């Protein structure tokens, strides 16, 4: 059985089903695998897209047979995505572009959120949970509609999405507020995405509230990439892209490939780092920022500082000043130093910034 522990305390350890159900660790940390399974690349790249996703997901989440996972992947993707390839690769000059917008809401989050409801309902059965699973999600635009569409009318679940008023595109807002389903709710928040995300995290950390919800047979979970079940499918499409390049003869097995990733909450680019740890020959992960360049500045200076002006841009999913999944990467590249992660996250909450030791920044760079 695979186990997962909090980025802030390795003694907080759970199995895969519990990690997916809880979404976030009780101490506010994020669940991370205790180890990464190295994949047989030649065997992996002989599979079709559904088989590849299934094998990667089994390695990350544990507790599933490959056949069960493939059935879930097919259920989640077939007929909902425009192509059996799920994430097709197209070429523009010397650049290759992974198209992640072929799902039902045209957001890259569809790749993960078409599967997460299946992960959560299965995890509830495994853990013999009969409570309603209430999904709380903050969104900067894309996640909201994809999560609402994924969980709409899924038995045993309900979902509430919080988005920053004026901080998403009009199309995204209309997608969310017109979502059908008896178990969906959408709430606008006065503030930016960071305010919405901080509020959701505060709810998860409120033990008194969770106790009152427990009395009403309700449990909380998340559809943000703080949930390992949301992050896992994003790891798979890095392998998918590499396999496509191999089949086209663009690269040979073992060649390193660089990935440029538009980055806001750091989940998508972290997925690339997880793929590297599972044996994928990743060269560089290029962190693409917009005017809200908190991550670019952090990589340059080693100081993460959210005390800055917030800009609304044409890419609202990147308009984020507190990138949650950076915590997982900090844990990974510090060699699993939970004390360091807890201290840095505490500083960010108390004073709005932290400085990462240069030895860890070298690993980042």
N, C-alpha and C positions, 0 to 999 in steps of 0.2 A: 504494500500500500504506500502511496506517495503522501508526504506530509508537507505542510506549509506553515511558516511562522511569521510573526509580525516583524516588520522592518525595524521596530524600536525595541523589541524584547524577544529573544529567541526562545524563551520558555513558554511563550504563548503559541502553541502548536496545534494545528487542526488537520483533518483529512480534506480531500478535495471537495467533497460534498459540503462540508461545513464552511470552507473558504468561500464557495460560490453563494451559499445561503446567507452568510453574514455580510459579505461584501467588503467590510472594513473591520479591522481588528479592534477589540475592546479598548485598547490603549490609544486608538486613533491612528495607529500605523497601518500599513498595507501588507497583505499577505504575499509572501514570495516563496517559490519552491526551495526546499532544502537542498536540492541538487537538480542538475539539468541532464536529461538523457541525451546522449549523442546518437544521432540518427544515421542509419545506413543510407547515404545519399543516392547511390546507384539504384538500390531497390526502391527508394522513395520516388525518384524521377521516372521510373517505369510505370507509375500509376497515373490514372486520369485525375482531373482536378478534385473530384469528390473523394477519391481514395487518398490523395495527398493530404487534403485538409484533415481527413479522419485520422491518418497516422500521426500527424503533427499534434493534433488535439489530444489524442490518447497519451502521447508522451508528456504533454504538459499537465493534463488534468487528472489522469489516472482513474481507476475504478470502472472503466468502460472496456468492453472488447472492441476490437477494430470493426467488427461487423456491426455492432450496435451503434458505434459512432458514425460509420458510413451511412447507416439508415437515417440517423438524425441529420447529417449534413445534406443528404438528398432531400429530405422533407423540408429543411430550412431554405434550400436554394432553388431546387428544380421548380420551374414555373413561376418563380418570384423574381429571378434575375433574367436579364435579356439574353444571356448566353450560357451554355453548359460550362464554359471556361470560368465562369463566376467573375474573375478579375483578369480580363484579356490584356495582353501586352501589345502595344503599338509602337512603331518606330518613327521618329522624326529626326532625319539627319543621322548624327552619331549618338543621339539620345534615345533611350527607350522609356516609354511612359506606361506605368501600370494603371489601368483604368479601374478605379474603385467606385465608380458612380453608376454601375449597371444594375443596382438593386431597386426595390420598390419605391424608395423616397429620393433617389438620386444622390444620396449621401454615402461617403465611404463607411460610415458607421453601420450601414445595412449589413456589411459582411459579418460583423460580430453580432449585431442585434437581431438578426434572423435566426440565430442559434441560441442566444442566451436564455430566452424563455424555456426552451427544451432542457437546457442545463439545470435551470432552477427547479422546474417541476420534477425532474428526475432526482435531483439532490434532496428535495423534500420527501419523496418516496423512500429514498435510501435511509434518511434520518428519521423516518416515521413521523414527520411533521404534518399535522393536520391543520395548523393555524393558517390563516390567510397570509400570503407573502406580499407585503406592500413595498413596491419599488419607489424609492425617492431618487430623483435625478435632477441635477443642475445641467443646463445646456447653454452653449453659446450659439446654438442654431441647429447644427446637424443632428446631434444626439437626440434632441427632443422628439422630433417627428419619427425618427427611426425607432426609438424606444417605444413610443406610443403605438406605432404600427405593429411592432413585434409582440407587445403584450396585450393588445386590444382583445378583450373577451377570452383571454387564456384562463381556463378554470383555476381557481385557487389563488389568483393573483389580482392585484390592483396596482395602478401606477399613478404617481403625481410628478409632473415635470415643472420645474421652476426655471424661467428664462428672464434675462434682464430687459426691462421695458425700454424700448428704443435701441436695444443692443443686438438685435437680430435683424436679418433682412425681412422685408415685407412678405416675400414668398414663404420664408421659413415660419413667420408668425402665423400666416394663414394656414399653412400645412398643419401646424399644431392645433390651433383653436377650432379647426373643422374636423379633427379626428373623431371618428365614430367609435363607440364602444361603451358598454355599461360600467366598465371598471377603470376609466381614464379620467384624469383631472389635469388641468393646465393652469399655472399661476404665473402672472407677471410680477417681477420683483423690482422695487425702486433701487437702482444701483447697477453695477456691472456684473459680469459673470463671476468674478471672484467673490462678490457679496453673496450671490446665490449659492456657489459651491461651499463657502464658509458656513452658511446657514444650514445646508444639508449635512455637512460634517458635524456641526454642533448638535443636530438632532440625533445622529448616530451615537454621539458621546454622552447623551443625556440619559443616564441610567434610570432616573425617576420616570421619565416619559416612556422608556422602553418597558418598564415594569407595568405601567398603566395600560399600555397597548397589549402586553402579555395577558392581562386580565380579560381583555376583549378578544383574545385568540388572534392577535395580529403580530407578525414579525416583520422587521424592516430588512430590506436589502437594497442594492444599488445597481443601476444599469450604466453608470459611468465607468470609465476605464480603471477606477480604483478597484473595481470588482475583477478578480483574476479571470473569471469566466468571460468577461467582456474583452479583456486584453488578449486572451489565447488565440482566437481566430485571426487576429491581426498578425501574429507571428507566422501563421501558415502562409500568408500571401507573399512573404519574402522568399520562402522556398519555392512557391509557385513561379515567381518572376525569374528566379535563377534557373529553374527547369526549362522555362520557355526559351531563355537565352541559349541554353545547351542544345535544345532541339533544333534551333535555327542555325546552329553552328557559329554563333557570335562569340562564344567562349568555349573553353575546354574545361572538363571537370577539374576542380581545384583552383581555377582562376578566381582572383578576388574581384568582387563587384562593389562599386560605390553606390550608395543610395542617398539621394537628396530628398528630404522629408519636410514638407510644410508643418510647422510645429507650434502648438499652443499649450495643451495640457501634458505634453511629452509622452503620451501613451503610444502613439504610432511609431515614433523613433525608438522608444524603449523596446518595442516589439522586435525591431531590427537587432538590437543588442542581445535580446534573448535568443534570436535565431542564430547569432554568432556563437553563443554558448552551447547551442545544440548541434554545432558542427558546420553551419553554413559558412562558406568562405566570403565573409563580408570584409570589404576593404575599409572605406571610411563611411560613416554616417554623417551626412552634412545637414546640420540643423538650420533650416531656412526660417527666418523670422520676418515679421513685418515691422511697422513703426513701433509696436509694443515689443521692444527688443530686449526684454529682461533676460532671456536665455542666451542671446548672443553676447550680451555684456558679461554675464556670469562666466561663460566659457573663456572670455578674454581676460577677465580680472580675478576670477575666483570668489567674487562677492555677489551673492544673490540678494538683490535689493528691490523689494516691491514698493518702496516709498517713492513713487514717481508718478508723473501725469499719465492718465489712461487715455488712449486714443481709440475712437471708433473708426474702423477702416472698412474697405471693401471686402475684407476677409475676416468676418466676425468670429469664425471658429479659431482664429489665431489671436484674438484680442483677449489675452489672458496674462495676468501678472503673477499668479500663484500656480505654478505648473505641478500638479499633484504627483505625477509619475516620475518626476525628477527624484523623488524620495526613494523609489525602487532602484533607480540607476545609481544613486549615491550609496545605497546599501551594497549593491553588486560590486561597484568599482572600489569600494573601501575594504573589500574582502569580507563583507558581512559584519561590519562594525556597528552593531545595534546601538551601542552607547553614543557613538558619534552621531548617528542619524537622529536619535532622540534629542540630543543636545542641539543639533542644527535646527530641527523642526520647532523645538521650544523657543529658540532665539527668534525664528521667523515670526512666530505667533506673538511673542512678547514685545520685540523691538522692530520687527519689519525687515530684518536682514540677517544674514550670517556670512561668515567667511570660511570657506572650505580649505583644509590643509593642502599645501602645494603637492604633496605626494599623491593625493587623490585626484587633484586637478590634472596631473600629468597623465593619469590613467584615462580621464575624460578626453583629454586633447589627443 
